[in-house]
């Protein structure tokens, strides 16, 4: 039996007792981690691909150690400009040993509590310790967002925001209430060139009103942390 999981923006094919090197996860050696973003499960000749079935599958692992990748050097020089720059970078990594692939909605027994709960955000509705504090902080930030700040919708730049406000569209509520006919109307009148549909403005406005963080900022946070939101 093996599964394909996603973590840190990458996909990994894993089976029991495999060791994988992934983007850093918070925790100490011996902590249990759980990966809830499972893309596929294969057991013998049977493969599971359905979203509902995969939602009940969790891959459990144990942190072996925290490590760092090889140093990468970025050197830039401008000829005849007396200008050069040298920078080094080492990625923060975590080595994890896969312990089990759980099906039927089962969850792993978390060892050492707070530190290991960080990686189970996608796999469990209850997050404890440090993860709970981080989640509460994110919710507080979302509640503090200004509904009139149209620039928090991905795809709305300064020029488009001026066009929207000039047309009387001044808040997320206005955009969230758009029907397909409204989208087509404003697309033609404001010359949006299909941006509202392509960038899913209506869905984004509804997400912001529901307290979710702006998509652009969520993507940046995921890239920086290596975690899947």
Biotite code that builds the C-alpha atoms (Angstrom):
import biotite.structure as struc

atoms = struc.array([
    struc.Atom([0.000, 0.000, 0.000], chain_id="A", res_id=1, res_name="UNK", atom_name="CA", element="C"),
    struc.Atom([1.258, 3.465, -0.843], chain_id="A", res_id=2, res_name="UNK", atom_name="CA", element="C"),
    struc.Atom([-0.135, 6.992, -0.959], chain_id="A", res_id=3, res_name="UNK", atom_name="CA", element="C"),
    struc.Atom([0.688, 10.253, -2.680], chain_id="A", res_id=4, res_name="UNK", atom_name="CA", element="C"),
    struc.Atom([0.684, 13.204, -0.286], chain_id="A", res_id=5, res_name="UNK", atom_name="CA", element="C"),
    struc.Atom([1.240, 16.924, -0.683], chain_id="A", res_id=6, res_name="UNK", atom_name="CA", element="C"),
    struc.Atom([3.242, 19.003, 1.752], chain_id="A", res_id=7, res_name="UNK", atom_name="CA", element="C"),
    struc.Atom([5.343, 22.117, 1.378], chain_id="A", res_id=8, res_name="UNK", atom_name="CA", element="C"),
    struc.Atom([4.063, 22.593, -2.161], chain_id="A", res_id=9, res_name="UNK", atom_name="CA", element="C"),
    struc.Atom([5.501, 19.241, -3.313], chain_id="A", res_id=10, res_name="UNK", atom_name="CA", element="C"),
    struc.Atom([4.105, 15.742, -3.816], chain_id="A", res_id=11, res_name="UNK", atom_name="CA", element="C"),
    struc.Atom([5.609, 12.572, -2.317], chain_id="A", res_id=12, res_name="UNK", atom_name="CA", element="C"),
    struc.Atom([4.896, 8.872, -2.920], chain_id="A", res_id=13, res_name="UNK", atom_name="CA", element="C"),
    struc.Atom([5.084, 7.210, 0.495], chain_id="A", res_id=14, res_name="UNK", atom_name="CA", element="C"),
    struc.Atom([4.614, 3.828, 2.107], chain_id="A", res_id=15, res_name="UNK", atom_name="CA", element="C"),
    struc.Atom([5.100, 2.565, 5.664], chain_id="A", res_id=16, res_name="UNK", atom_name="CA", element="C"),
    struc.Atom([8.712, 2.886, 6.938], chain_id="A", res_id=17, res_name="UNK", atom_name="CA", element="C"),
    struc.Atom([9.725, 5.275, 4.125], chain_id="A", res_id=18, res_name="UNK", atom_name="CA", element="C"),
    struc.Atom([11.842, 8.286, 5.077], chain_id="A", res_id=19, res_name="UNK", atom_name="CA", element="C"),
    struc.Atom([11.179, 11.541, 3.246], chain_id="A", res_id=20, res_name="UNK", atom_name="CA", element="C"),
    struc.Atom([12.861, 14.933, 3.396], chain_id="A", res_id=21, res_name="UNK", atom_name="CA", element="C"),
    struc.Atom([10.339, 17.762, 3.281], chain_id="A", res_id=22, res_name="UNK", atom_name="CA", element="C"),
    struc.Atom([10.093, 21.498, 3.950], chain_id="A", res_id=23, res_name="UNK", atom_name="CA", element="C"),
    struc.Atom([10.476, 22.244, 7.652], chain_id="A", res_id=24, res_name="UNK", atom_name="CA", element="C"),
    struc.Atom([7.659, 21.319, 10.030], chain_id="A", res_id=25, res_name="UNK", atom_name="CA", element="C"),
    struc.Atom([7.598, 22.582, 13.592], chain_id="A", res_id=26, res_name="UNK", atom_name="CA", element="C"),
    struc.Atom([8.402, 19.845, 16.085], chain_id="A", res_id=27, res_name="UNK", atom_name="CA", element="C"),
    struc.Atom([11.087, 17.810, 17.809], chain_id="A", res_id=28, res_name="UNK", atom_name="CA", element="C"),
    struc.Atom([12.487, 14.360, 16.945], chain_id="A", res_id=29, res_name="UNK", atom_name="CA", element="C"),
    struc.Atom([9.962, 11.758, 18.049], chain_id="A", res_id=30, res_name="UNK", atom_name="CA", element="C"),
    struc.Atom([6.933, 13.984, 17.512], chain_id="A", res_id=31, res_name="UNK", atom_name="CA", element="C"),
    struc.Atom([4.068, 12.553, 15.482], chain_id="A", res_id=32, res_name="UNK", atom_name="CA", element="C"),
    struc.Atom([2.972, 14.399, 12.350], chain_id="A", res_id=33, res_name="UNK", atom_name="CA", element="C"),
    struc.Atom([-0.064, 13.742, 10.177], chain_id="A", res_id=34, res_name="UNK", atom_name="CA", element="C"),
    struc.Atom([-0.590, 14.622, 6.527], chain_id="A", res_id=35, res_name="UNK", atom_name="CA", element="C"),
    struc.Atom([-4.222, 15.116, 5.587], chain_id="A", res_id=36, res_name="UNK", atom_name="CA", element="C"),
    struc.Atom([-3.718, 16.204, 1.970], chain_id="A", res_id=37, res_name="UNK", atom_name="CA", element="C"),
    struc.Atom([-3.720, 12.801, 0.295], chain_id="A", res_id=38, res_name="UNK", atom_name="CA", element="C"),
    struc.Atom([-3.951, 12.868, -3.501], chain_id="A", res_id=39, res_name="UNK", atom_name="CA", element="C"),
    struc.Atom([-4.095, 9.125, -4.187], chain_id="A", res_id=40, res_name="UNK", atom_name="CA", element="C"),
    struc.Atom([-4.075, 5.776, -2.385], chain_id="A", res_id=41, res_name="UNK", atom_name="CA", element="C"),
    struc.Atom([-3.124, 2.468, -3.985], chain_id="A", res_id=42, res_name="UNK", atom_name="CA", element="C"),
    struc.Atom([-3.707, -0.849, -2.237], chain_id="A", res_id=43, res_name="UNK", atom_name="CA", element="C"),
    struc.Atom([-2.769, -3.764, -4.473], chain_id="A", res_id=44, res_name="UNK", atom_name="CA", element="C"),
    struc.Atom([-4.736, -3.414, -7.711], chain_id="A", res_id=45, res_name="UNK", atom_name="CA", element="C"),
    struc.Atom([-7.174, -0.898, -6.232], chain_id="A", res_id=46, res_name="UNK", atom_name="CA", element="C"),
    struc.Atom([-6.550, 2.844, -6.462], chain_id="A", res_id=47, res_name="UNK", atom_name="CA", element="C"),
    struc.Atom([-8.567, 5.516, -4.666], chain_id="A", res_id=48, res_name="UNK", atom_name="CA", element="C"),
    struc.Atom([-8.870, 8.922, -6.310], chain_id="A", res_id=49, res_name="UNK", atom_name="CA", element="C"),
    struc.Atom([-12.262, 10.259, -5.159], chain_id="A", res_id=50, res_name="UNK", atom_name="CA", element="C"),
    struc.Atom([-12.187, 13.415, -3.041], chain_id="A", res_id=51, res_name="UNK", atom_name="CA", element="C"),
    struc.Atom([-14.664, 12.063, -0.464], chain_id="A", res_id=52, res_name="UNK", atom_name="CA", element="C"),
    struc.Atom([-12.743, 8.815, 0.027], chain_id="A", res_id=53, res_name="UNK", atom_name="CA", element="C"),
    struc.Atom([-9.377, 10.600, 0.180], chain_id="A", res_id=54, res_name="UNK", atom_name="CA", element="C"),
    struc.Atom([-10.707, 12.996, 2.828], chain_id="A", res_id=55, res_name="UNK", atom_name="CA", element="C"),
    struc.Atom([-10.965, 10.010, 5.208], chain_id="A", res_id=56, res_name="UNK", atom_name="CA", element="C"),
    struc.Atom([-7.324, 8.990, 4.682], chain_id="A", res_id=57, res_name="UNK", atom_name="CA", element="C"),
    struc.Atom([-4.481, 10.275, 6.853], chain_id="A", res_id=58, res_name="UNK", atom_name="CA", element="C"),
    struc.Atom([-0.791, 9.496, 6.524], chain_id="A", res_id=59, res_name="UNK", atom_name="CA", element="C"),
    struc.Atom([1.017, 9.414, 9.870], chain_id="A", res_id=60, res_name="UNK", atom_name="CA", element="C"),
    struc.Atom([4.727, 9.896, 10.391], chain_id="A", res_id=61, res_name="UNK", atom_name="CA", element="C"),
    struc.Atom([7.365, 10.568, 13.003], chain_id="A", res_id=62, res_name="UNK", atom_name="CA", element="C"),
    struc.Atom([9.961, 13.318, 12.907], chain_id="A", res_id=63, res_name="UNK", atom_name="CA", element="C"),
    struc.Atom([13.412, 11.750, 12.690], chain_id="A", res_id=64, res_name="UNK", atom_name="CA", element="C"),
    struc.Atom([15.389, 14.992, 12.808], chain_id="A", res_id=65, res_name="UNK", atom_name="CA", element="C"),
    struc.Atom([15.489, 18.609, 11.743], chain_id="A", res_id=66, res_name="UNK", atom_name="CA", element="C"),
    struc.Atom([18.093, 19.321, 9.070], chain_id="A", res_id=67, res_name="UNK", atom_name="CA", element="C"),
    struc.Atom([19.337, 21.884, 6.592], chain_id="A", res_id=68, res_name="UNK", atom_name="CA", element="C"),
    struc.Atom([19.907, 21.489, 2.873], chain_id="A", res_id=69, res_name="UNK", atom_name="CA", element="C"),
    struc.Atom([23.145, 22.100, 1.009], chain_id="A", res_id=70, res_name="UNK", atom_name="CA", element="C"),
    struc.Atom([24.262, 25.697, 0.665], chain_id="A", res_id=71, res_name="UNK", atom_name="CA", element="C"),
    struc.Atom([23.250, 27.388, -2.563], chain_id="A", res_id=72, res_name="UNK", atom_name="CA", element="C"),
    struc.Atom([25.306, 30.378, -3.733], chain_id="A", res_id=73, res_name="UNK", atom_name="CA", element="C"),
    struc.Atom([23.758, 33.157, -5.803], chain_id="A", res_id=74, res_name="UNK", atom_name="CA", element="C"),
    struc.Atom([26.416, 35.405, -7.322], chain_id="A", res_id=75, res_name="UNK", atom_name="CA", element="C"),
    struc.Atom([25.624, 38.419, -9.480], chain_id="A", res_id=76, res_name="UNK", atom_name="CA", element="C"),
    struc.Atom([28.113, 40.730, -11.153], chain_id="A", res_id=77, res_name="UNK", atom_name="CA", element="C"),
    struc.Atom([27.612, 43.697, -13.447], chain_id="A", res_id=78, res_name="UNK", atom_name="CA", element="C"),
    struc.Atom([30.448, 44.168, -15.885], chain_id="A", res_id=79, res_name="UNK", atom_name="CA", element="C"),
    struc.Atom([32.292, 47.455, -15.807], chain_id="A", res_id=80, res_name="UNK", atom_name="CA", element="C"),
    struc.Atom([29.968, 48.714, -13.054], chain_id="A", res_id=81, res_name="UNK", atom_name="CA", element="C"),
    struc.Atom([32.127, 47.759, -10.067], chain_id="A", res_id=82, res_name="UNK", atom_name="CA", element="C"),
    struc.Atom([29.086, 45.923, -8.740], chain_id="A", res_id=83, res_name="UNK", atom_name="CA", element="C"),
    struc.Atom([28.830, 42.370, -7.454], chain_id="A", res_id=84, res_name="UNK", atom_name="CA", element="C"),
    struc.Atom([26.705, 40.543, -4.913], chain_id="A", res_id=85, res_name="UNK", atom_name="CA", element="C"),
    struc.Atom([27.084, 37.131, -3.298], chain_id="A", res_id=86, res_name="UNK", atom_name="CA", element="C"),
    struc.Atom([24.407, 35.490, -1.202], chain_id="A", res_id=87, res_name="UNK", atom_name="CA", element="C"),
    struc.Atom([24.119, 32.052, 0.343], chain_id="A", res_id=88, res_name="UNK", atom_name="CA", element="C"),
    struc.Atom([21.004, 30.081, 1.248], chain_id="A", res_id=89, res_name="UNK", atom_name="CA", element="C"),
    struc.Atom([20.340, 26.801, 3.066], chain_id="A", res_id=90, res_name="UNK", atom_name="CA", element="C"),
    struc.Atom([16.816, 25.413, 3.141], chain_id="A", res_id=91, res_name="UNK", atom_name="CA", element="C"),
    struc.Atom([15.341, 24.342, 6.490], chain_id="A", res_id=92, res_name="UNK", atom_name="CA", element="C"),
    struc.Atom([14.243, 20.699, 6.173], chain_id="A", res_id=93, res_name="UNK", atom_name="CA", element="C"),
    struc.Atom([12.574, 17.992, 8.242], chain_id="A", res_id=94, res_name="UNK", atom_name="CA", element="C"),
    struc.Atom([13.229, 14.271, 7.835], chain_id="A", res_id=95, res_name="UNK", atom_name="CA", element="C"),
    struc.Atom([10.096, 12.235, 8.512], chain_id="A", res_id=96, res_name="UNK", atom_name="CA", element="C"),
    struc.Atom([9.628, 8.461, 8.742], chain_id="A", res_id=97, res_name="UNK", atom_name="CA", element="C"),
    struc.Atom([6.193, 7.313, 7.586], chain_id="A", res_id=98, res_name="UNK", atom_name="CA", element="C"),
    struc.Atom([4.664, 5.058, 10.237], chain_id="A", res_id=99, res_name="UNK", atom_name="CA", element="C"),
    struc.Atom([1.186, 4.269, 8.929], chain_id="A", res_id=100, res_name="UNK", atom_name="CA", element="C"),
    struc.Atom([-1.484, 5.016, 6.329], chain_id="A", res_id=101, res_name="UNK", atom_name="CA", element="C"),
    struc.Atom([-4.834, 5.285, 8.104], chain_id="A", res_id=102, res_name="UNK", atom_name="CA", element="C"),
    struc.Atom([-8.149, 4.829, 6.292], chain_id="A", res_id=103, res_name="UNK", atom_name="CA", element="C"),
    struc.Atom([-11.818, 5.069, 7.273], chain_id="A", res_id=104, res_name="UNK", atom_name="CA", element="C"),
    struc.Atom([-11.439, 8.424, 8.997], chain_id="A", res_id=105, res_name="UNK", atom_name="CA", element="C"),
    struc.Atom([-8.980, 7.130, 11.618], chain_id="A", res_id=106, res_name="UNK", atom_name="CA", element="C"),
    struc.Atom([-6.517, 9.590, 13.139], chain_id="A", res_id=107, res_name="UNK", atom_name="CA", element="C"),
    struc.Atom([-3.057, 8.833, 14.533], chain_id="A", res_id=108, res_name="UNK", atom_name="CA", element="C"),
    struc.Atom([-2.259, 9.054, 18.219], chain_id="A", res_id=109, res_name="UNK", atom_name="CA", element="C"),
    struc.Atom([-0.266, 12.250, 18.549], chain_id="A", res_id=110, res_name="UNK", atom_name="CA", element="C"),
    struc.Atom([2.900, 12.025, 20.631], chain_id="A", res_id=111, res_name="UNK", atom_name="CA", element="C"),
    struc.Atom([4.389, 14.986, 22.511], chain_id="A", res_id=112, res_name="UNK", atom_name="CA", element="C"),
    struc.Atom([1.273, 17.086, 21.971], chain_id="A", res_id=113, res_name="UNK", atom_name="CA", element="C"),
    struc.Atom([1.739, 20.708, 21.010], chain_id="A", res_id=114, res_name="UNK", atom_name="CA", element="C"),
    struc.Atom([4.687, 20.507, 18.637], chain_id="A", res_id=115, res_name="UNK", atom_name="CA", element="C"),
    struc.Atom([3.292, 17.624, 16.607], chain_id="A", res_id=116, res_name="UNK", atom_name="CA", element="C"),
    struc.Atom([-0.167, 19.150, 16.243], chain_id="A", res_id=117, res_name="UNK", atom_name="CA", element="C"),
    struc.Atom([1.121, 21.828, 13.856], chain_id="A", res_id=118, res_name="UNK", atom_name="CA", element="C"),
    struc.Atom([1.268, 19.456, 10.876], chain_id="A", res_id=119, res_name="UNK", atom_name="CA", element="C"),
    struc.Atom([-2.183, 17.954, 11.419], chain_id="A", res_id=120, res_name="UNK", atom_name="CA", element="C"),
    struc.Atom([-4.143, 21.139, 10.616], chain_id="A", res_id=121, res_name="UNK", atom_name="CA", element="C"),
    struc.Atom([-5.498, 19.673, 7.384], chain_id="A", res_id=122, res_name="UNK", atom_name="CA", element="C"),
    struc.Atom([-6.198, 16.269, 8.905], chain_id="A", res_id=123, res_name="UNK", atom_name="CA", element="C"),
    struc.Atom([-8.006, 17.167, 12.116], chain_id="A", res_id=124, res_name="UNK", atom_name="CA", element="C"),
    struc.Atom([-10.745, 19.561, 13.114], chain_id="A", res_id=125, res_name="UNK", atom_name="CA", element="C"),
    struc.Atom([-9.183, 20.032, 16.546], chain_id="A", res_id=126, res_name="UNK", atom_name="CA", element="C"),
    struc.Atom([-5.805, 21.761, 16.708], chain_id="A", res_id=127, res_name="UNK", atom_name="CA", element="C"),
    struc.Atom([-4.063, 22.180, 20.023], chain_id="A", res_id=128, res_name="UNK", atom_name="CA", element="C"),
    struc.Atom([-1.166, 24.120, 21.518], chain_id="A", res_id=129, res_name="UNK", atom_name="CA", element="C"),
    struc.Atom([0.908, 26.311, 19.194], chain_id="A", res_id=130, res_name="UNK", atom_name="CA", element="C"),
    struc.Atom([-1.234, 25.554, 16.140], chain_id="A", res_id=131, res_name="UNK", atom_name="CA", element="C"),
    struc.Atom([-4.389, 26.736, 17.951], chain_id="A", res_id=132, res_name="UNK", atom_name="CA", element="C"),
    struc.Atom([-2.716, 30.013, 18.921], chain_id="A", res_id=133, res_name="UNK", atom_name="CA", element="C"),
    struc.Atom([-1.557, 30.574, 15.344], chain_id="A", res_id=134, res_name="UNK", atom_name="CA", element="C"),
    struc.Atom([-5.039, 29.843, 13.984], chain_id="A", res_id=135, res_name="UNK", atom_name="CA", element="C"),
    struc.Atom([-6.662, 32.212, 16.487], chain_id="A", res_id=136, res_name="UNK", atom_name="CA", element="C"),
    struc.Atom([-4.228, 34.948, 15.486], chain_id="A", res_id=137, res_name="UNK", atom_name="CA", element="C"),
    struc.Atom([-5.088, 34.449, 11.794], chain_id="A", res_id=138, res_name="UNK", atom_name="CA", element="C"),
    struc.Atom([-8.815, 34.665, 12.555], chain_id="A", res_id=139, res_name="UNK", atom_name="CA", element="C"),
    struc.Atom([-8.304, 37.875, 14.528], chain_id="A", res_id=140, res_name="UNK", atom_name="CA", element="C"),
    struc.Atom([-6.440, 39.411, 11.591], chain_id="A", res_id=141, res_name="UNK", atom_name="CA", element="C"),
    struc.Atom([-9.216, 38.375, 9.203], chain_id="A", res_id=142, res_name="UNK", atom_name="CA", element="C"),
    struc.Atom([-11.868, 39.986, 11.426], chain_id="A", res_id=143, res_name="UNK", atom_name="CA", element="C"),
    struc.Atom([-9.876, 43.226, 11.479], chain_id="A", res_id=144, res_name="UNK", atom_name="CA", element="C"),
    struc.Atom([-9.836, 43.527, 7.660], chain_id="A", res_id=145, res_name="UNK", atom_name="CA", element="C"),
    struc.Atom([-11.675, 46.485, 6.133], chain_id="A", res_id=146, res_name="UNK", atom_name="CA", element="C"),
    struc.Atom([-14.537, 45.396, 3.835], chain_id="A", res_id=147, res_name="UNK", atom_name="CA", element="C"),
    struc.Atom([-14.034, 48.513, 1.728], chain_id="A", res_id=148, res_name="UNK", atom_name="CA", element="C"),
    struc.Atom([-10.449, 47.560, 0.868], chain_id="A", res_id=149, res_name="UNK", atom_name="CA", element="C"),
    struc.Atom([-11.032, 46.190, -2.632], chain_id="A", res_id=150, res_name="UNK", atom_name="CA", element="C"),
    struc.Atom([-7.290, 45.724, -3.217], chain_id="A", res_id=151, res_name="UNK", atom_name="CA", element="C"),
    struc.Atom([-7.362, 42.644, -0.949], chain_id="A", res_id=152, res_name="UNK", atom_name="CA", element="C"),
    struc.Atom([-9.157, 40.813, -3.762], chain_id="A", res_id=153, res_name="UNK", atom_name="CA", element="C"),
    struc.Atom([-6.501, 39.196, -5.897], chain_id="A", res_id=154, res_name="UNK", atom_name="CA", element="C"),
    struc.Atom([-6.513, 40.759, -9.352], chain_id="A", res_id=155, res_name="UNK", atom_name="CA", element="C"),
    struc.Atom([-7.767, 44.190, -8.238], chain_id="A", res_id=156, res_name="UNK", atom_name="CA", element="C"),
    struc.Atom([-4.945, 46.678, -8.705], chain_id="A", res_id=157, res_name="UNK", atom_name="CA", element="C"),
    struc.Atom([-4.970, 50.461, -8.170], chain_id="A", res_id=158, res_name="UNK", atom_name="CA", element="C"),
    struc.Atom([-6.300, 51.211, -11.669], chain_id="A", res_id=159, res_name="UNK", atom_name="CA", element="C"),
    struc.Atom([-9.125, 48.688, -11.512], chain_id="A", res_id=160, res_name="UNK", atom_name="CA", element="C"),
    struc.Atom([-10.003, 49.743, -7.966], chain_id="A", res_id=161, res_name="UNK", atom_name="CA", element="C"),
    struc.Atom([-10.495, 53.332, -9.196], chain_id="A", res_id=162, res_name="UNK", atom_name="CA", element="C"),
    struc.Atom([-12.795, 52.087, -11.958], chain_id="A", res_id=163, res_name="UNK", atom_name="CA", element="C"),
    struc.Atom([-14.847, 50.041, -9.497], chain_id="A", res_id=164, res_name="UNK", atom_name="CA", element="C"),
    struc.Atom([-15.240, 52.887, -7.011], chain_id="A", res_id=165, res_name="UNK", atom_name="CA", element="C"),
    struc.Atom([-16.184, 55.299, -9.805], chain_id="A", res_id=166, res_name="UNK", atom_name="CA", element="C"),
    struc.Atom([-18.942, 52.835, -10.775], chain_id="A", res_id=167, res_name="UNK", atom_name="CA", element="C"),
    struc.Atom([-20.242, 52.775, -7.179], chain_id="A", res_id=168, res_name="UNK", atom_name="CA", element="C"),
    struc.Atom([-18.716, 49.426, -6.213], chain_id="A", res_id=169, res_name="UNK", atom_name="CA", element="C"),
    struc.Atom([-17.082, 50.206, -2.876], chain_id="A", res_id=170, res_name="UNK", atom_name="CA", element="C"),
    struc.Atom([-17.067, 47.035, -0.762], chain_id="A", res_id=171, res_name="UNK", atom_name="CA", element="C"),
    struc.Atom([-16.763, 43.254, -0.811], chain_id="A", res_id=172, res_name="UNK", atom_name="CA", element="C"),
    struc.Atom([-20.537, 43.040, -0.251], chain_id="A", res_id=173, res_name="UNK", atom_name="CA", element="C"),
    struc.Atom([-21.154, 44.701, -3.597], chain_id="A", res_id=174, res_name="UNK", atom_name="CA", element="C"),
    struc.Atom([-18.971, 42.208, -5.449], chain_id="A", res_id=175, res_name="UNK", atom_name="CA", element="C"),
    struc.Atom([-20.220, 39.180, -3.472], chain_id="A", res_id=176, res_name="UNK", atom_name="CA", element="C"),
    struc.Atom([-23.774, 40.005, -4.592], chain_id="A", res_id=177, res_name="UNK", atom_name="CA", element="C"),
    struc.Atom([-22.903, 39.914, -8.304], chain_id="A", res_id=178, res_name="UNK", atom_name="CA", element="C"),
    struc.Atom([-24.772, 37.438, -10.481], chain_id="A", res_id=179, res_name="UNK", atom_name="CA", element="C"),
    struc.Atom([-23.336, 36.016, -13.713], chain_id="A", res_id=180, res_name="UNK", atom_name="CA", element="C"),
    struc.Atom([-25.219, 38.749, -15.587], chain_id="A", res_id=181, res_name="UNK", atom_name="CA", element="C"),
    struc.Atom([-23.654, 41.401, -13.327], chain_id="A", res_id=182, res_name="UNK", atom_name="CA", element="C"),
    struc.Atom([-20.180, 39.995, -13.928], chain_id="A", res_id=183, res_name="UNK", atom_name="CA", element="C"),
    struc.Atom([-20.727, 40.142, -17.696], chain_id="A", res_id=184, res_name="UNK", atom_name="CA", element="C"),
    struc.Atom([-22.140, 43.671, -17.433], chain_id="A", res_id=185, res_name="UNK", atom_name="CA", element="C"),
    struc.Atom([-19.261, 45.108, -15.410], chain_id="A", res_id=186, res_name="UNK", atom_name="CA", element="C"),
    struc.Atom([-16.724, 43.209, -17.473], chain_id="A", res_id=187, res_name="UNK", atom_name="CA", element="C"),
    struc.Atom([-17.982, 44.996, -20.588], chain_id="A", res_id=188, res_name="UNK", atom_name="CA", element="C"),
    struc.Atom([-18.554, 48.432, -19.045], chain_id="A", res_id=189, res_name="UNK", atom_name="CA", element="C"),
    struc.Atom([-15.254, 48.598, -17.141], chain_id="A", res_id=190, res_name="UNK", atom_name="CA", element="C"),
    struc.Atom([-13.259, 46.680, -19.779], chain_id="A", res_id=191, res_name="UNK", atom_name="CA", element="C"),
    struc.Atom([-12.030, 44.072, -17.288], chain_id="A", res_id=192, res_name="UNK", atom_name="CA", element="C"),
    struc.Atom([-11.216, 41.578, -20.068], chain_id="A", res_id=193, res_name="UNK", atom_name="CA", element="C"),
    struc.Atom([-12.590, 38.613, -18.162], chain_id="A", res_id=194, res_name="UNK", atom_name="CA", element="C"),
    struc.Atom([-10.493, 39.273, -15.077], chain_id="A", res_id=195, res_name="UNK", atom_name="CA", element="C"),
    struc.Atom([-13.437, 39.063, -12.668], chain_id="A", res_id=196, res_name="UNK", atom_name="CA", element="C"),
    struc.Atom([-14.290, 35.543, -13.849], chain_id="A", res_id=197, res_name="UNK", atom_name="CA", element="C"),
    struc.Atom([-10.711, 34.398, -14.229], chain_id="A", res_id=198, res_name="UNK", atom_name="CA", element="C"),
    struc.Atom([-9.662, 35.609, -10.758], chain_id="A", res_id=199, res_name="UNK", atom_name="CA", element="C"),
    struc.Atom([-12.973, 34.514, -9.146], chain_id="A", res_id=200, res_name="UNK", atom_name="CA", element="C"),
    struc.Atom([-13.746, 37.912, -7.611], chain_id="A", res_id=201, res_name="UNK", atom_name="CA", element="C"),
    struc.Atom([-17.192, 36.892, -6.388], chain_id="A", res_id=202, res_name="UNK", atom_name="CA", element="C"),
    struc.Atom([-15.813, 33.823, -4.596], chain_id="A", res_id=203, res_name="UNK", atom_name="CA", element="C"),
    struc.Atom([-12.937, 35.849, -3.149], chain_id="A", res_id=204, res_name="UNK", atom_name="CA", element="C"),
    struc.Atom([-15.329, 38.517, -1.831], chain_id="A", res_id=205, res_name="UNK", atom_name="CA", element="C"),
    struc.Atom([-17.464, 35.837, -0.147], chain_id="A", res_id=206, res_name="UNK", atom_name="CA", element="C"),
    struc.Atom([-14.359, 34.264, 1.414], chain_id="A", res_id=207, res_name="UNK", atom_name="CA", element="C"),
    struc.Atom([-13.226, 37.631, 2.799], chain_id="A", res_id=208, res_name="UNK", atom_name="CA", element="C"),
    struc.Atom([-16.693, 38.294, 4.240], chain_id="A", res_id=209, res_name="UNK", atom_name="CA", element="C"),
    struc.Atom([-16.556, 34.851, 5.877], chain_id="A", res_id=210, res_name="UNK", atom_name="CA", element="C"),
    struc.Atom([-13.328, 35.847, 7.657], chain_id="A", res_id=211, res_name="UNK", atom_name="CA", element="C"),
    struc.Atom([-10.851, 33.973, 5.491], chain_id="A", res_id=212, res_name="UNK", atom_name="CA", element="C"),
    struc.Atom([-7.496, 35.664, 4.787], chain_id="A", res_id=213, res_name="UNK", atom_name="CA", element="C"),
    struc.Atom([-6.899, 37.190, 1.346], chain_id="A", res_id=214, res_name="UNK", atom_name="CA", element="C"),
    struc.Atom([-5.812, 34.556, -1.177], chain_id="A", res_id=215, res_name="UNK", atom_name="CA", element="C"),
    struc.Atom([-2.607, 36.339, -2.143], chain_id="A", res_id=216, res_name="UNK", atom_name="CA", element="C"),
    struc.Atom([-1.473, 36.611, 1.482], chain_id="A", res_id=217, res_name="UNK", atom_name="CA", element="C"),
    struc.Atom([-2.454, 33.005, 2.215], chain_id="A", res_id=218, res_name="UNK", atom_name="CA", element="C"),
    struc.Atom([-0.342, 31.828, -0.748], chain_id="A", res_id=219, res_name="UNK", atom_name="CA", element="C"),
    struc.Atom([2.620, 33.852, 0.476], chain_id="A", res_id=220, res_name="UNK", atom_name="CA", element="C"),
    struc.Atom([2.247, 32.469, 4.008], chain_id="A", res_id=221, res_name="UNK", atom_name="CA", element="C"),
    struc.Atom([2.089, 28.906, 2.687], chain_id="A", res_id=222, res_name="UNK", atom_name="CA", element="C"),
    struc.Atom([5.207, 29.436, 0.581], chain_id="A", res_id=223, res_name="UNK", atom_name="CA", element="C"),
    struc.Atom([7.105, 30.905, 3.520], chain_id="A", res_id=224, res_name="UNK", atom_name="CA", element="C"),
    struc.Atom([6.075, 28.245, 6.053], chain_id="A", res_id=225, res_name="UNK", atom_name="CA", element="C"),
    struc.Atom([6.069, 25.164, 3.864], chain_id="A", res_id=226, res_name="UNK", atom_name="CA", element="C"),
    struc.Atom([2.695, 24.162, 5.296], chain_id="A", res_id=227, res_name="UNK", atom_name="CA", element="C"),
    struc.Atom([-0.500, 23.446, 3.337], chain_id="A", res_id=228, res_name="UNK", atom_name="CA", element="C"),
    struc.Atom([-3.488, 25.638, 4.135], chain_id="A", res_id=229, res_name="UNK", atom_name="CA", element="C"),
])
